[in-house]
């Protein structure tokens, strides 16, 4: 999560007024708010590293030039898969990032949110397997 992680988001939502909680925003991270998505969201709290989340967007955490150079030096193919409905990264941002990385392949999964493997497991699996099976 941006700007201080899950804890910060909970605090920000709490300031919006009674009844506004992180769990109220959870459906926006999924392409479908079905039983699978609800079960996944329910387990989020136990899977969050609050310390790491709090440092995620801290000052100095992002060094774009160094990151571009390191990724370009990898010399391997890269798949950037974004959900069509995801807010981070937006599909447009994933495509723009792929354009900066030699040999990167952007794919936007239709109808998917931030967890594309839950929204359409078949599309996700077929896309990843096809990418991994493809020769350089």
C-alpha positions in Angstrom: 0.0 0.0 0.0 1.2 3.5 -0.7 2.2 6.1 1.9 2.8 4.0 5.0 1.1 0.8 4.2 -2.1 -0.8 5.5 -1.9 0.8 8.9 -1.8 4.3 7.3 -4.8 3.4 5.0 -6.8 2.2 8.1 -6.0 5.5 9.8 -6.9 7.6 6.8 -10.2 5.7 6.3 -11.0 6.1 10.0 -10.7 9.8 9.7 -13.4 9.8 7.0 -16.1 9.0 9.5 -18.0 6.3 11.2 -18.2 3.0 9.5 -15.4 3.8 7.0 -12.9 1.0 7.4 -10.3 -0.8 5.3 -12.6 -3.8 4.9 -15.2 -1.4 3.3 -12.6 -0.7 0.6 -11.5 -4.3 0.0 -14.0 -5.0 -2.9 -12.2 -2.3 -4.9 -9.0 -4.4 -5.1 -10.8 -7.3 -6.8 -12.4 -7.8 -10.2 -15.2 -9.8 -8.6 -16.4 -9.6 -5.0 -17.3 -13.2 -4.7 -16.6 -15.9 -2.0 -13.0 -16.4 -3.2 -12.3 -12.7 -3.0 -14.0 -12.3 0.4 -12.0 -15.2 1.8 -8.7 -13.7 0.5 -9.5 -10.3 1.9 -10.4 -11.8 5.3 -6.9 -13.3 5.5 -5.1 -10.0 4.6 -4.5 -8.8 8.2 -2.6 -12.0 9.1 -0.4 -11.7 6.0 0.6 -8.1 6.3 4.1 -7.2 7.4 3.3 -3.8 9.0 6.9 -2.8 9.3 7.6 -3.4 5.7 4.3 -1.8 4.6 5.2 1.3 6.6 8.6 1.6 4.8 7.3 0.8 1.3 7.0 4.4 0.1 9.3 6.1 2.6 11.7 8.8 1.5 14.5 7.4 -0.7 12.7 4.1 -1.3 12.3 4.8 -5.0 15.3 5.4 -7.2 14.0 5.2 -10.7 17.3 5.6 -12.6 19.0 2.9 -10.5 16.0 0.6 -10.8 15.9 1.0 -14.6 19.6 0.2 -14.9 19.4 -2.8 -12.6 16.4 -4.3 -14.5 18.0 -3.6 -17.9 21.2 -5.4 -16.7 19.2 -8.6 -15.8 19.3 -9.6 -19.5 16.1 -11.7 -19.2 12.6 -11.5 -20.4 10.1 -9.9 -18.0 6.3 -10.2 -17.9 4.4 -7.3 -16.5 0.8 -8.5 -15.8 -1.7 -5.9 -14.7 -5.4 -6.3 -13.9 -7.6 -4.2 -16.1 -9.3 -2.9 -12.9 -6.2 -2.6 -10.8 -5.4 0.8 -9.3 -1.7 -0.1 -8.7 -0.3 -0.5 -11.2 -2.9 1.0 -13.5 -2.7 -0.9 -16.9 -1.4 2.3 -18.5 1.4 2.5 -16.0 2.3 -1.2 -16.5 2.5 -0.6 -20.3 4.7 2.5 -19.7 7.0 0.6 -17.4 7.3 -2.2 -19.9 8.3 0.3 -22.6 11.3 1.3 -20.4 12.5 -2.3 -20.0 14.2 -4.0 -23.0 12.3 -7.1 -23.9 9.5 -6.7 -21.4 6.0 -7.9 -22.3 3.0 -6.1 -20.8 -0.3 -8.0 -20.5 -3.5 -6.5 -19.1 -5.8 -9.2 -17.8 -9.5 -8.3 -18.6 -11.8 -7.9 -15.6 -9.1 -8.4 -13.1 -8.2 -6.3 -10.1 -5.0 -6.4 -7.9 -5.2 -10.2 -7.5 -5.6 -11.5 -11.1 -4.9 -15.1 -10.1 -8.2 -15.0 -8.1 -10.3 -13.1 -10.6 -9.6 -15.4 -13.5 -7.2 -18.2 -12.6 -7.3 -19.7 -16.1 -6.3 -16.5 -17.9 -3.6 -15.8 -15.3 -2.1 -19.3 -15.4 -2.2 -19.6 -19.2 -0.6 -16.2 -19.6 2.2 -17.0 -17.2 2.8 -20.6 -18.5 2.8 -19.3 -22.1 5.4 -16.6 -21.2 7.6 -19.1 -19.3 7.4 -21.7 -22.1 8.3 -19.2 -24.8 11.8 -19.3 -26.0 13.9 -16.2 -25.7 
